[in-house]
Amino acid sequence: MMNKILCTGAPRSGTSMLALLMTYFKDLNVYHNGTPPKLFEECDVFTTQQRHDGKIWNDFISSMSLNDILENGIKVIYIYRDGRDCLVSSRKGQEGYWYGPELFQAEKWFEAMEEFIKTNKNSNLFHVIKYEKLVSNPSEEMSKLEDFVKSPLDPSYVDFYKDFNQVQSLSTAGAIGSEYNGLRPIQTNSYNWKKEKHKQRITEIIQTYKDRFSNILIDLGYEKDNNWLKEF
């Protein structure tokens, strides 16, 4: 039986990059131009980000939790990233934060992570990728992914940014929709949230979501306690 795989995660967590990397697995029909109308009737793998309530939904999927998808026998590859970097991220070539401009839009990240935290991670259909580990040690993380997918990985994946240069992925309803023009190599680009230019934004988020924010970062393994909040 062919793999049926959903790749997902909160926006700005590396989901677009993951979608492209999946195309380097042999014999996997990866749909990376949005979300196919007939889903797994047309492909083996597709990617969509979690929506504002943390669920997986769009014009082609009724609102489903990650556990619902696993219970349907579909493999899930979930990528997540330090929320502080997500929340200061912006679209390429655009001003302002992706989770914005209103501060309450940061709740989309919180909802996504809370949905992830309560997902059955012991399921053999569920594979988790920590973005920071993927970009700092891609060979190890892609090897783990190869074992999970059970399909050979073409080593040329390291040049994915060259292969997809100048290629556009047009957005469809509920899809990632991403312009691949200007992709960069797999490389570490974390801790942007510590830059002075983001201090006000991070401070505002902490003032509004202090305990909720810190508790999620602890659950995800980015912090051991609340001491990181002291400088704010």
C-alpha positions as CSV (number, residue, x, y, z in Angstrom):
1,M,0.0,0.0,0.0
2,M,1.4,3.4,-1.0
3,N,2.1,5.9,1.7
4,K,-0.5,8.5,2.4
5,I,1.1,11.4,4.2
6,L,0.1,14.8,5.4
7,C,2.9,17.3,6.1
8,T,1.8,20.1,8.4
9,G,2.7,22.6,11.1
10,A,2.1,26.1,12.2
11,P,2.8,28.9,9.7
12,R,6.4,30.1,9.5
13,S,7.7,26.8,10.9
14,G,9.3,25.4,7.7
15,T,6.2,23.7,6.2
16,S,7.0,25.1,2.7
17,M,10.6,23.8,2.8
18,L,9.3,20.4,4.1
19,A,6.9,20.2,1.2
20,L,9.8,20.6,-1.3
21,L,12.1,18.2,0.5
22,M,9.4,15.5,0.3
23,T,9.7,15.6,-3.5
24,Y,13.1,13.9,-3.2
25,F,11.7,10.7,-1.9
26,K,11.5,8.1,-4.7
27,D,8.1,7.0,-6.0
28,L,6.2,9.5,-3.8
29,N,3.7,11.6,-5.7
30,V,4.0,14.9,-3.8
31,Y,1.5,17.6,-4.4
32,H,3.3,20.9,-3.5
33,N,1.2,23.4,-5.5
34,G,-1.3,23.9,-2.7
35,T,-3.9,21.3,-1.8
36,P,-5.3,18.9,-4.4
37,P,-9.1,18.9,-4.7
38,K,-9.3,15.1,-4.5
39,L,-6.5,14.9,-1.9
40,F,-5.1,11.4,-1.8
41,E,-6.9,10.3,-4.9
42,E,-4.5,12.5,-6.8
43,C,-1.3,12.2,-4.8
44,D,0.5,10.4,-1.9
45,V,1.7,13.5,0.0
46,F,0.3,17.0,0.4
47,T,1.0,19.8,2.7
48,T,-1.2,22.4,4.4
49,Q,-0.7,24.6,7.4
50,Q,-2.8,24.6,10.5
51,R,-5.5,27.2,10.4
52,H,-6.4,29.8,13.0
53,D,-7.9,27.3,15.5
54,G,-5.0,24.8,15.3
55,K,-7.1,22.3,13.3
56,I,-6.4,21.1,9.7
57,W,-9.1,22.5,7.4
58,N,-9.6,24.1,4.1
59,D,-12.1,23.8,1.2
60,F,-11.3,20.2,0.8
61,I,-11.0,19.0,4.4
62,S,-13.6,19.3,7.1
63,S,-12.1,20.6,10.3
64,M,-10.0,17.8,11.7
65,S,-7.6,17.5,14.6
66,L,-4.3,15.8,14.1
67,N,-5.6,12.8,16.1
68,D,-8.6,12.5,13.8
69,I,-6.2,12.3,10.8
70,L,-4.0,9.7,12.5
71,E,-7.1,7.6,13.4
72,N,-7.9,7.6,9.6
73,G,-4.6,5.8,9.0
74,I,-2.9,8.7,7.4
75,K,0.7,9.4,8.3
76,V,1.5,12.8,9.7
77,I,4.8,14.6,9.5
78,Y,4.7,17.6,11.8
79,I,7.4,20.3,11.8
80,Y,7.6,22.9,14.6
81,R,9.8,25.8,15.4
82,D,10.6,28.1,18.4
83,G,7.5,30.3,18.5
84,R,9.6,33.4,19.2
85,D,11.1,33.1,15.8
86,C,7.8,32.3,14.2
87,L,6.1,35.4,15.8
88,V,8.7,37.8,14.5
89,S,8.8,36.3,11.0
90,S,7.6,38.1,7.9
91,R,6.8,37.2,4.3
92,K,9.7,37.7,2.0
93,G,9.7,41.2,0.5
94,Q,6.8,42.4,2.8
95,E,6.8,44.7,5.7
96,G,5.3,43.8,9.1
97,Y,5.0,40.5,10.9
98,W,3.2,37.5,9.4
99,Y,1.3,37.0,12.6
100,G,-0.1,40.5,12.5
101,P,-0.5,43.4,12.3
102,E,-2.8,43.1,15.2
103,L,-1.3,41.4,18.2
104,F,-4.2,39.0,18.7
105,Q,-3.2,37.2,15.5
106,A,-0.4,35.7,17.5
107,E,-3.1,33.4,18.9
108,K,-2.9,31.4,15.7
109,W,0.5,30.1,16.7
110,F,-0.6,29.3,20.3
111,E,-3.7,27.4,19.0
112,A,-1.5,25.4,16.6
113,M,1.0,24.4,19.3
114,E,-1.7,23.5,21.8
115,E,-3.3,21.2,19.2
116,F,0.1,19.6,18.6
117,I,0.9,19.2,22.3
118,K,-2.3,17.2,22.9
119,T,-1.7,14.9,19.8
120,N,-0.9,11.3,20.3
121,K,2.9,11.4,19.6
122,N,3.3,7.7,20.4
123,S,1.4,6.8,17.3
124,N,3.7,5.0,14.8
125,L,2.0,7.2,12.1
126,F,3.2,10.4,13.6
127,H,6.7,11.8,12.9
128,V,7.9,15.0,14.5
129,I,10.6,17.3,13.1
130,K,12.1,20.1,15.1
131,Y,13.0,22.9,12.6
132,E,16.2,23.8,14.4
133,K,17.5,20.3,14.3
134,L,16.6,19.9,10.6
135,V,18.5,23.0,9.5
136,S,21.5,22.3,11.8
137,N,21.8,18.6,11.0
138,P,19.8,17.9,7.8
139,S,21.5,14.5,7.1
140,E,20.5,13.0,10.4
141,E,16.9,14.4,10.3
142,M,16.3,13.4,6.7
143,S,17.6,9.9,7.5
144,K,15.0,9.6,10.2
145,L,12.4,10.9,7.8
146,E,13.5,8.3,5.2
147,D,12.9,5.5,7.8
148,F,9.5,6.9,8.6
149,V,8.4,7.4,4.9
150,K,9.9,4.0,3.9
151,S,11.0,5.4,0.5
152,P,14.6,6.0,-0.7
153,L,15.8,9.6,-0.5
154,D,17.6,11.2,-3.3
155,P,20.8,12.8,-1.8
156,S,20.3,15.8,-4.2
157,Y,17.8,17.1,-1.8
158,V,20.6,19.3,-0.4
159,D,20.3,21.4,-3.6
160,F,16.5,21.8,-3.4
161,Y,16.8,25.6,-3.3
162,K,18.5,25.5,-6.7
163,D,16.1,23.0,-8.2
164,F,13.1,25.2,-7.2
165,N,14.7,28.6,-7.9
166,Q,12.4,30.8,-10.0
167,V,9.5,28.3,-9.6
168,Q,6.2,29.6,-8.2
169,S,3.7,27.6,-6.2
170,L,0.3,29.2,-6.7
171,S,-2.0,29.4,-3.7
172,T,-5.2,27.4,-3.7
173,A,-8.0,27.4,-1.1
174,G,-6.5,26.5,2.3
175,A,-3.1,25.7,0.9
176,I,0.3,27.0,1.8
177,G,0.7,29.0,-1.4
178,S,4.3,30.0,-1.5
179,E,6.6,31.7,-3.9
180,Y,9.8,29.7,-4.1
181,N,11.7,32.5,-5.8
182,G,14.6,33.3,-3.5
183,L,14.9,30.1,-1.5
184,R,18.0,29.7,0.6
185,P,20.0,26.6,1.4
186,I,19.2,24.5,4.4
187,Q,21.1,26.5,7.1
188,T,20.7,27.7,10.6
189,N,18.7,30.9,10.9
190,S,17.4,30.8,14.5
191,Y,17.3,33.4,17.3
192,N,16.1,36.2,15.1
193,W,13.8,37.1,18.0
194,K,16.7,38.2,20.0
195,K,17.5,41.1,17.6
196,E,17.0,44.5,19.0
197,K,14.5,45.4,16.2
198,H,12.1,42.7,17.5
199,K,12.4,43.4,21.2
200,Q,9.3,45.6,21.3
201,R,7.2,43.0,19.5
202,I,8.4,40.1,21.7
203,T,7.8,42.2,24.8
204,E,4.2,43.0,23.7
205,I,3.5,39.3,23.1
206,I,4.9,38.3,26.5
207,Q,3.0,41.0,28.3
208,T,-0.2,39.7,26.7
209,Y,0.4,35.9,26.7
210,K,3.1,35.5,29.4
211,D,2.2,32.2,31.1
212,R,0.6,30.7,28.1
213,F,3.6,31.5,25.9
214,S,6.2,30.3,28.4
215,N,4.3,27.1,29.2
216,I,4.2,26.1,25.5
217,L,7.9,26.8,25.0
218,I,8.7,24.6,28.0
219,D,6.4,21.8,26.7
220,L,8.2,22.1,23.3
221,G,11.6,21.9,25.0
222,Y,12.9,25.4,24.2
223,E,13.0,26.4,27.8
224,K,13.3,24.6,31.1
225,D,11.5,27.2,33.2
226,N,10.3,30.8,33.2
227,N,13.7,32.4,33.9
228,W,14.0,33.5,30.2
229,L,11.2,36.0,30.9
230,K,13.2,38.0,33.4
231,E,14.9,40.3,30.8
232,F,11.4,41.3,29.7
